[in-house]
């Protein structure tokens, strides 16, 4: 085993992280089973790219509206206990959708309502999970743990769609939702079994008015935070729309079915795992890495948009997946390494807002473009925007006096009211 590969697995030497990692593998795989089933169900009910985009938007709309307050909750409450509560709450929408589809009374508005309910819980769950990582592994292993988590998400993106594709083609969509509901038990067990004495909780945020506004002022005065957040906001809106574009790419460009969709999603997941492991072998995040990852990601998206067949699109999605996870993991780690611990939940909530919460804007827009023109056009636009955003971020770092080789924690702004 090479030294670089051992470094990429470094965080797994922490027992609590091994428990967390194992629980997440099962839970996130179940989540992808449900996501694929939801997307395919909406597509079959409507045959509309716009409807698929609306479904994705509803899942993340609560993050856009209330994500910052979800981060404040994460800063105020014990994160492990809060995550147990959110896992239990996330199982409820899955059980409801299982009952609706199994009974045959499911309608589009019902699916939309259940997706919205799941999004409301995710507005608290996501920033809590993001900011909990450093409490498990510490700052020295953070980039590695974030990269491993990206590999974990990507593994789930392979396992989940494969299970969903098999179930949808053999027994229908209803069992997919039941499987997701059961998968949350694995995460709950992992959180319950953690050694609480080995955790390093961040200081609790005080209960006082204006805590969300304080976080916004803090980010605005800190270029090491607002530049990566702005870069993620742009790419989150225009480039990270695979949940919408890949099923349309499979169905309308290549005239395939659920198996083609699962192939494209799984191919991207394979690339993302490789990218995450390579990225996790490093211990630092520098501005040059953020800029470079955005540029490479955009260029590969442009190549993907020109793929002449489903097989070549799947091959192109491997490096796209690697670039996408390298970019998102670097932004995530740069923010967590630069932020003050007491602000981490709120800043990571802002990360979730611009990454996931941008979907309600970008998903319907890119779905409309894919339907009105072609999925290729939507993919090409996402790639061009990523290249432009990467160049813009390079200019912003330089204008703020931050060298592209700088460490993320240099010259942080003080927290003030």
Residue pairs with C-beta under 8 A, 6 or more apart in sequence:
4 281
5 277
5 281
7 144
7 280
7 281
7 283
8 144
8 147
8 148
8 277
8 278
8 280
8 281
9 148
9 280
10 141
10 144
10 280
11 17
11 137
11 141
11 144
11 145
11 148
11 280
12 18
12 21
12 148
14 136
14 137
14 141
14 198
15 195
15 198
16 136
16 194
16 195
16 198
16 199
17 136
17 137
17 145
19 190
19 191
19 193
19 194
20 136
20 190
20 191
20 194
21 148
21 149
21 152
22 186
22 190
23 186
23 187
23 188
23 189
23 190
23 191
24 149
24 152
24 156
24 187
24 190
25 152
25 155
25 156
25 159
25 186
26 183
26 186
26 187
27 87
27 183
27 184
27 186
27 187
28 152
28 153
28 156
28 160
29 155
29 156
29 159
29 160
29 163
29 183
30 160
30 179
30 180
30 181
30 182
30 183
30 184
31 156
31 160
31 180
31 183
32 156
32 157
32 159
32 160
32 161
32 164
33 160
33 161
33 163
33 164
33 167
33 176
33 179
33 180
33 183
34 94
34 97
34 164
34 176
34 177
34 179
34 180
35 160
35 243
36 160
36 161
36 164
36 165
36 168
36 176
36 258
36 261
36 262
36 265
37 164
37 167
37 168
37 173
37 176
37 177
38 55
38 97
38 111
38 115
39 52
39 55
39 56
39 243
39 247
39 261
40 164
40 168
40 173
40 247
40 258
40 261
41 101
41 106
41 111
41 173
42 51
42 52
42 55
42 108
42 111
43 51
43 52
43 247
43 251
45 51
45 106
45 107
45 108
45 111
46 52
46 108
48 371
49 244
49 248
49 252
49 367
49 368
49 370
49 371
49 375
50 364
50 367
50 368
50 371
51 108
51 367
52 244
52 247
52 248
52 363
52 367
53 244
53 363
53 364
53 365
53 366
53 367
53 368
54 112
54 363
54 364
54 367
55 111
55 112
55 115
56 241
56 243
56 244
56 359
56 363
56 367
57 359
57 360
57 361
57 363
57 364
58 112
58 115
58 116
58 119
58 360
59 115
59 116
59 118
59 119
59 122
59 359
60 119
60 122
60 356
60 357
60 358
60 359
60 360
60 363
61 116
61 119
61 357
61 360
62 116
62 119
62 120
62 122
62 123
63 70
63 119
63 122
63 123
63 126
63 352
63 353
63 356
63 357
64 353
64 357
64 358
64 359
64 360
64 361
65 123
65 357
66 120
66 123
67 123
67 126
67 127
67 349
67 350
67 352
67 353
67 356
67 357
68 212
68 215
68 216
68 346
68 349
68 350
68 353
69 123
69 212
69 349
70 123
70 124
70 125
70 126
70 127
70 128
70 349
70 352
71 127
71 131
71 215
71 345
71 346
71 347
71 348
71 349
71 350
71 352
72 205
72 211
72 212
72 215
72 345
72 346
72 349
73 82
73 124
73 128
73 345
74 82
74 124
74 127
74 128
74 131
74 132
74 345
74 346
74 348
74 349
75 131
75 202
75 204
75 205
75 211
75 342
75 343
75 344
75 345
75 346
76 204
76 205
76 207
78 201
79 128
79 131
79 132
79 135
79 201
79 345
80 132
80 191
80 194
80 196
80 199
82 124
82 128
83 125
83 128
83 129
83 132
83 187
83 191
84 188
84 191
84 192
86 121
86 124
86 125
86 128
87 125
87 184
87 187
87 188
87 191
88 184
88 188
89 121
90 118
90 121
90 122
90 125
90 184
91 180
91 181
91 184
92 117
93 114
93 115
93 117
93 118
93 121
94 118
94 177
94 178
94 180
94 181
94 184
95 177
95 178
95 181
96 114
96 117
97 106
97 111
97 114
97 177
98 174
98 175
98 177
98 178
98 181
100 106
100 110
100 111
100 114
101 172
101 173
101 174
101 177
102 174
122 356
123 352
126 349
126 352
126 356
127 345
127 346
127 348
127 349
127 351
127 352
128 345
130 332
130 336
130 348
130 351
130 352
131 202
131 336
131 344
131 345
131 348
133 142
133 145
133 146
133 149
133 336
134 142
134 145
134 200
134 202
134 336
134 341
134 344
135 199
135 200
135 201
135 202
136 145
136 199
137 144
137 145
138 200
139 337
140 283
142 333
142 336
142 337
143 279
143 280
143 282
143 283
143 284
143 285
143 329
143 333
143 337
144 280
144 281
144 283
146 280
146 329
146 332
146 333
146 336
147 276
147 277
147 279
147 280
147 325
147 329
147 333
148 276
148 280
149 329
150 272
150 275
150 276
150 279
150 325
150 328
150 329
151 272
151 273
151 276
151 277
151 280
151 325
153 272
153 325
154 268
154 269
154 270
154 271
154 272
154 273
154 275
154 276
154 321
154 325
155 269
155 273
156 269
157 265
157 266
157 268
157 269
157 272
158 265
158 266
158 269
158 270
158 273
161 261
161 262
161 265
161 266
161 269
162 262
162 266
163 176
163 179
164 176
164 258
164 262
165 258
165 259
165 261
165 262
167 173
167 175
167 176
167 179
168 176
168 258
169 257
169 258
169 259
202 341
202 342
202 344
202 345
203 341
203 342
204 342
205 211
205 342
205 343
205 345
205 346
210 417
211 346
212 346
214 415
214 417
215 343
215 346
215 347
215 350
216 350
217 416
218 225
218 340
218 343
218 347
218 413
218 415
219 225
219 226
219 229
219 347
219 350
220 226
221 413
222 338
222 412
222 413
223 396
223 397
223 400
223 402
224 334
224 338
224 402
224 408
224 409
224 410
224 411
224 412
225 335
225 338
225 339
225 347
227 287
227 393
227 396
227 397
227 400
227 402
228 290
228 331
228 334
228 335
228 393
229 331
229 335
229 350
229 351
229 354
230 354
230 393
230 396
231 290
231 294
231 331
231 389
231 390
231 392
231 393
232 328
232 331
232 351
232 354
232 355
233 354
233 358
234 385
234 386
234 389
234 392
235 294
235 297
235 327
235 385
235 386
235 389
236 354
236 355
236 356
236 357
236 358
236 359
236 362
237 358
237 359
237 361
237 362
237 365
238 362
238 366
238 381
238 382
238 385
238 386
239 297
239 298
239 301
239 382
239 383
239 385
239 386
240 324
240 328
240 355
240 358
240 359
240 362
240 382
241 359
241 362
241 363
241 366
241 367
241 378
241 382
242 265
242 268
243 359
243 363
244 363
244 366
244 367
244 370
245 366
245 367
245 370
245 375
245 378
245 379
245 382
246 261
246 264
246 265
246 268
247 261
248 367
248 370
248 371
248 375
248 378
249 264
249 313
249 370
249 375
249 376
249 379
250 256
250 257
250 260
250 261
250 263
250 264
250 310
251 257
251 260
251 261
252 370
252 374
252 375
253 374
253 375
253 376
254 260
254 309
254 310
254 313
256 263
256 310
260 310
263 310
263 314
264 310
264 313
264 314
264 317
267 314
267 315
267 317
267 318
267 321
268 317
268 318
268 320
268 321
268 324
269 321
270 318
270 321
271 317
271 318
271 319
271 320
271 321
271 322
271 323
271 325
272 321
272 322
272 324
272 325
273 321
274 318
274 321
274 322
275 321
275 322
275 323
275 324
275 325
275 326
276 325
276 326
276 329
278 322
278 326
279 325
279 326
279 329
279 330
280 329
284 407
284 408
285 330
285 333
285 334
285 337
285 408
286 404
286 405
286 406
286 407
286 408
287 393
287 394
287 397
287 402
287 403
287 404
287 405
287 406
288 404
288 405
289 326
289 330
290 327
290 330
290 331
290 334
290 393
291 390
291 391
291 393
291 394
291 397
291 404
292 390
293 323
293 326
293 327
293 330
293 390
294 327
294 386
294 387
294 389
294 390
294 393
295 386
295 387
295 390
295 391
296 323
296 326
297 320
297 323
297 324
297 326
297 327
297 383
297 386
297 390
298 382
298 383
298 384
298 385
298 386
298 387
298 388
298 389
298 390
299 383
299 387
300 316
300 319
300 320
300 323
300 383
301 320
301 379
301 380
301 382
301 383
301 386
302 379
302 380
302 383
302 384
302 387
303 316
303 383
304 313
304 316
304 317
304 320
304 379
304 383
305 376
305 377
305 379
305 380
305 383
306 376
306 380
307 313
307 315
307 316
328 355
331 351
332 348
332 351
333 408
334 408
335 347
335 348
335 351
336 344
336 347
336 348
337 408
337 409
338 408
338 409
338 412
339 347
339 348
340 412
340 415
342 415
343 415
366 378
366 381
366 382
367 378
369 377
369 378
369 381
370 377
370 378
394 404
397 403
397 404
398 404
402 410
402 411
